[in-house]
Amino acid sequence: DLHAVLWLENFLQKWQKTLVVVSHSRSFLNSVATDIIQFQDKQLKVFKGNYDTYEKTRMDLLTMQQKAHDA
């Protein structure tokens, strides 16, 4: 229900506490996420920003790692 999703987005944008959200909707994550936590290889990495910022930062880190490996 689109009305319910819009209400939830609005509500969570004002939420002042920590909340773990799992979603497949990029636009929903972009509108409500302030930090993204990645769990990989038994480690947590925290990225500031919404999902698009996380994705760009992660790709930049992978590119730097590949360049360092190639060197």
PLY file of the C-alpha trace (Angstrom):
ply
format ascii 1.0
element vertex 71
property float x
property float y
property float z
element edge 70
property int vertex1
property int vertex2
end_header
0.00 0.00 0.00
1.66 3.18 -1.23
-0.04 5.37 1.38
1.33 3.21 4.20
4.87 3.26 2.77
4.80 7.04 2.43
3.54 7.38 6.00
6.30 5.03 7.23
8.99 6.97 5.34
7.78 10.22 6.87
7.62 8.69 10.35
11.12 7.17 10.13
12.66 10.39 8.79
11.72 11.97 12.13
12.81 8.94 14.21
15.63 9.94 16.58
16.68 6.49 17.76
18.55 3.60 16.17
16.50 1.28 14.03
17.65 -1.61 11.86
15.77 -1.69 8.56
15.99 -4.36 5.89
14.49 -3.40 2.55
14.88 -4.14 -1.15
13.62 -0.68 -2.05
16.52 1.62 -2.87
14.30 4.72 -2.78
12.97 3.77 0.67
16.52 3.23 1.99
17.68 6.50 0.42
14.88 8.40 2.12
15.21 6.94 5.64
18.80 5.69 6.10
21.41 7.92 7.70
24.03 5.18 8.08
24.56 1.83 6.35
26.21 -1.07 8.19
27.82 -3.75 6.06
28.49 -7.17 7.58
31.18 -9.03 5.66
33.85 -11.53 6.66
32.66 -11.43 10.29
33.27 -7.67 10.42
31.01 -4.63 10.51
31.77 -1.52 8.46
29.78 1.66 9.02
29.16 4.04 6.14
27.63 7.48 6.73
24.85 8.55 4.41
22.04 6.93 2.48
22.18 3.83 0.27
23.46 5.64 -2.84
26.30 7.17 -0.81
27.14 3.74 0.63
27.22 2.16 -2.82
29.50 4.87 -4.26
31.84 4.78 -1.24
32.01 0.97 -1.36
32.84 1.01 -5.07
35.54 3.66 -4.49
37.09 1.49 -1.74
37.03 -1.59 -3.98
38.70 0.39 -6.78
41.44 1.61 -4.41
41.98 -1.94 -3.11
42.28 -3.26 -6.67
44.80 -0.53 -7.58
46.84 -1.30 -4.44
46.75 -5.01 -5.26
47.82 -4.39 -8.86
50.71 -2.18 -7.70
0 1
1 2
2 3
3 4
4 5
5 6
6 7
7 8
8 9
9 10
10 11
11 12
12 13
13 14
14 15
15 16
16 17
17 18
18 19
19 20
20 21
21 22
22 23
23 24
24 25
25 26
26 27
27 28
28 29
29 30
30 31
31 32
32 33
33 34
34 35
35 36
36 37
37 38
38 39
39 40
40 41
41 42
42 43
43 44
44 45
45 46
46 47
47 48
48 49
49 50
50 51
51 52
52 53
53 54
54 55
55 56
56 57
57 58
58 59
59 60
60 61
61 62
62 63
63 64
64 65
65 66
66 67
67 68
68 69
69 70
